[in-house]
Amino acid sequence: MIFVDNGQNYDADLNIALETYLVENKLVDEPILLFYINKPSIIVGRNQNTAEEINQTYVDEHGINVVRRMSGGGAVYHDLGNVSFCFIKDDDGSFRDFASFTKPVIQALHKMGATGAVLEGRNDLLIDGKKFSGNAMYAKDGRMTAHGTILFDSDLDEVTNALKPRKAKIESKGVKSIRSRVTNLKPYVSEEYKDLTIEEFRDRLLLEIFGVDRREDVPELKLTDKDWEGVMKIREERMGNWDWNYGQSPDFQYEQSHKFPFGFVDVRFNVRQGKMQDVRIYGDFFGLGNISDVEAKLEGVKYERQAVIEALKDVDVVHYFGKTTVEEIVELIFA
């Protein structure tokens, strides 16, 4: 096995693009180990409906990055207290064999004092009955990655806030996440490791997995400038692109209503390929204009907050609805 250094990058779209590049381009014959740490991000599974998984208002307000990965499974929250590990290799029939890939991680954690860490069920690592690591796999053209997260010192309140289910009625065929009780691993490691920074924890994990005492003794594959160009191309075309992260969601139906002081408003539409279609607005409000004018403004608009604000910026919403603002109508659409 050989290690690839991600260059101290903390952007989820770049890190996941790097992992994807290493799967889709065989650079060496031996397995690769990759670690990355991301700034606050939500990573959604390949077959998920992004709108169903995230609290979009909270995500927008807190600048949380949303990235779709290549593997299946559920949505996970990453921050600077979380480490992701990836084992990348030829698919030799070990796809879905989570035990073989998580074993070296579990053994390393045991050496660091977290002796209760175990693989439970299909793909979760638990300690004291609580989940600290979720794992997934992706394969393409005979290559695969088995990757997982380790909550070491994450803000668990943010996990809940960012992934809180939405109040609106959304119907789609996207694979929905299953929430579990989660915990950080930090309270379970030996005293000598409790004060480690997230980078120090990652580096200690690296040494334990390779069974060496010094970072210099870890065999490493140095990526070339051409490799990084390939990574950036994937980032541009996929992980750093709204059309991939949101537009690739399965088509879905949206329905939300709210009782405003000026009356009741019921908004319904379909989202196909990331764009609003078949927009209908109902209610008992007293508008002076034909509400079909507002529906037409929203038809075909990207289902993204700023795009909707832009579409409605010149609409006199008081004329069509009553005493309200564009911001209130947009909030209803993204409730």
N, C-alpha and C positions, 0 to 999 in steps of 0.2 A: 504494500500500500504506500501511496505517496500523497503528500499534503500540497494543497494549493492555497496560497495566501490571497485573500480578497483585497489586499491593499488598504486595509483600514477604512473601507467604505461602509457607510451607515445608511445608505438609501436602499429601501426595499426593492424598488424597480430595477436598480443596477445589480443588486446581489442575486435576485432571482433570475435575471437575464444571464448572469455569470454561470449560475448553476445549470440553466437550460443550455447554454453554449457547451458546457463540459459534457452534457448528455448527448447532444446532437453532433459533436465533433470528437472523435476518438483521438486524443493526443498522446496517450501512452497505453501500453498493454495491461498495466496493473490497475487495481482499484484506486480511486481518488477519494481523499477526505477533504471536505470543505466546511469551514465554519463561517457564519456571518452574524452580525449584530445589527439590528435595524432601529432607526429612530421610530417614534410612534407610527404604527402602520396596522392596517387590517389586511390580512392575506386571505383571499377567498379561493375556494376550490374551483377547479376547472369547470365543473358542471353546475355551479351554483348561480342563483339569481342575486346579484350584488344588492339590489334594492331591498330584498327580504332579509338580508343578513346584518345590515349596519344601521346605526342611528345616524342618518345622513346629516341632520341638523347639528348634532354633536360633533360629527366628523369635520364638517365645514368650519364650525366655530373654533375648533382646536387644531386645525391644520394637520389632521391625521391622513397619511397617505393610504390609498386603497389600491391594491395590486392583485391581479388574478394570476395564480400560479398554474403550472401545467398539470399538476397531479389532482386527483379527486379528493374527496374528504370534505371536512367542514371548514368554516371560517375561523381564523385564529388572530389574536391580537399580539403584536410585537411591540416592545419598547426597549429602552437601553438597560433593562434588567433581565433580558431574555437572550439566550443563545440558540441559534439554529445550527444543526449539524446535518451534513449530507454525505452519504456514501454513494459514489458514482462508479459504475462498472458495466461490463458486458452482462447482458441478461442470460445467465447460465441455468435458468430454471428456478432461480431463487425469488422470483417475483411473488409477492404476497407472504413471503417468509419473514415476517417482522422480527421473529425471535433471533434469527441469525444476525441481523443488522443492529438490533438494540443491545445485544449481549455485550459488546465491548464498551458501550456507554455505561451500561449498568455496572459492569465490573469496575470501571474507572470511578464511578460514583461511590461504590462500596469502599474503595481504597481511600476515598475522601471522607469517609465516615457515615455516608447515607446508606447504611446497610439494609434499610427496609425497602429500598427502591426495587420494584418488580415490574415485569410486563404482565398486564392483566387484560383479559379479553383479546381482541384482535390486534390492537395497535396503540394502546395507551400505556404509559409508564405511570405508576402510582406509588405513593408512599403514605403510610398511615391511612389508607383508604381514599386518599385524595389525589387527583390527577395533577402532575407537574409537566407532563410531556405528551403531546399528540404526534402521531406519525402517519406518513402517507407515502405512496410510491407512484412513480411515473415511468413508463417505458416507451421507447421509440426506436424502430429500426435496429433492434438487437441490443440497444443500450438502455440503462435504467438508472434511476436514482431512488434511494430510500432516505427520506429526510424526516427530521423531527425537531421539536422545540424543547427547550429546557427553561422553565420559569425558575430563575435563581433569585432575583430580587425585583420582580416586576410590580407595578402599581396595579393591584388586583381590582381596585375600584374602577380603574380605567377600562379594564377588561369588560366589566359589566356595563359601564356607561356607553362604550363605543359599539358594543355588540347587542345592545338592548333591543328586543323585538319592537317593530314599529306598530303604532296603533291602527294604522290604516288596514283595510282589507286588501290583501294582495294574493292573487291566485296564479300559480305558475307550476311548471313541471321541474323546476330547479330542485336539486338535492339540498335539503335543509339541514343545518347544523343541529347537533344534539349537545346541549349544555351539560357539563359535569361540574361537580365540586372541585375546585382547583386550589392549589397551594404553591407557595414558593418553596424551593429546595433549601434555601439558605439556613433556616432553623434546624435542619437535619444533618448538616455537615459538621465535621469536627471543628473545635474551637479555632484551630489554626487557619481554617479557611473561611470563617464567618465574616472577616473584614476585607475579603478580596473584592477588588473592583470587578465589574463584569468582564473586562478584558483579561484580568489576572485569572479569573475563574476559567475562562475559555482556554488560556494558555496552559493552565494546570491540567485541564481535561485532555488537551492535546498530548502533553507529555505522558500522561497515564495510559492513553490509548496506544501510543507507540512504544510504551515501556522504556522510556529514556529519561535522563535527568536534566538534559540541557536542550534548549530550543535548537541549538546548532546541530544536534544529532538527529533531528527529525528530517527525513528525506523530503525534499521539496521540488515541485515542478514549477519553474519560472515561466510565466506567461509572456509571450512576445507582444510587440506592438500590434502585430497583425491579429493576434488572439483578442486583444482588447478592442480592436476595431470591430471584430465579429460580435463581441459582447454588446458593444454600443449599438450595433445594428439591430440586434434582437430587442434591446431596450427601447429603441425608437419605434420599432414596428409593433411591439407587443406590450411589455410591462410598463412602459412609460406613456402609453397611448390610451386615451379615454375610450376609444372604440373597443379596445381589447378588455379593459378592466370593467367597463359598464355595458358597452354595446354588445358584447359577446354573451350577455346573460340570456337565458331562455326568455321567449316572449311571455308577457304576463299581463294580467288585468289588474287595474288599480281602482279602488273605490274608497272615498273618504268624505265625511260630512261634518259640519260644525254649525252650532247655533250662535250666530253673531247677534249683537244688539239690533242690527238692522234687519235681521231675518235669518232663515235657515238656508245653508248652501250645501249642495251635494255635488261633488265632482267625480266623474268617472271617465276612464279612458283605457286604451290598450297601449302597451309599449312593445313595439316590434323593431328589432335591430337597434335598440337603444333610443328610439324616437317615439314621441307621443302620437297616437293615432285614434280616430273615432272619439274625439273629445266631446263630452256632453256635460253641461252644467245645469242642475235643477235647483229648485228652492222656492221659498215663499217670499223672497225679497221683492221690493218694489223698485225695479230699474226702469229708467227712461228709454234706454237703448235696447236693441235686439241682442240678446245674449249670444246669439250665433256669431256675432262679430268677434266676441272674445274667444269663442271656441275656434274660430278660423285662425286667430292669431297664434293659438297654441298647436294647431295641427302641423305635424311634421317636425316639431321642435325637439331638439335633443333633450332627453330626460335628465337634465342637469341644472342645478339651481341657477347658476349664472346665465345659462341660456334662456331659461324661463323668465328671469328678471328682464333680460334684454328684450324678449318678445313682448313683454307687457309694459315696458317703460313709457311708451307714448299713449297707453290706454287710459282713458278717464274712468277709473274703476268706480268712482262715486256716481257717475252717470249711469253705469250699468248695474251696480249692486246697491248702492247706498253709501252711508258714511263708513268707508273703509280705506285701506291703503293697498298698494301693490304688494308690500311686504306680507300683509296678512293673507292675501290670496295665495302668494307663493308658499307661505308656511303651510297652508291647507294642502297644497299639492305635494309637499314633502313631509307631511306629518308622520 
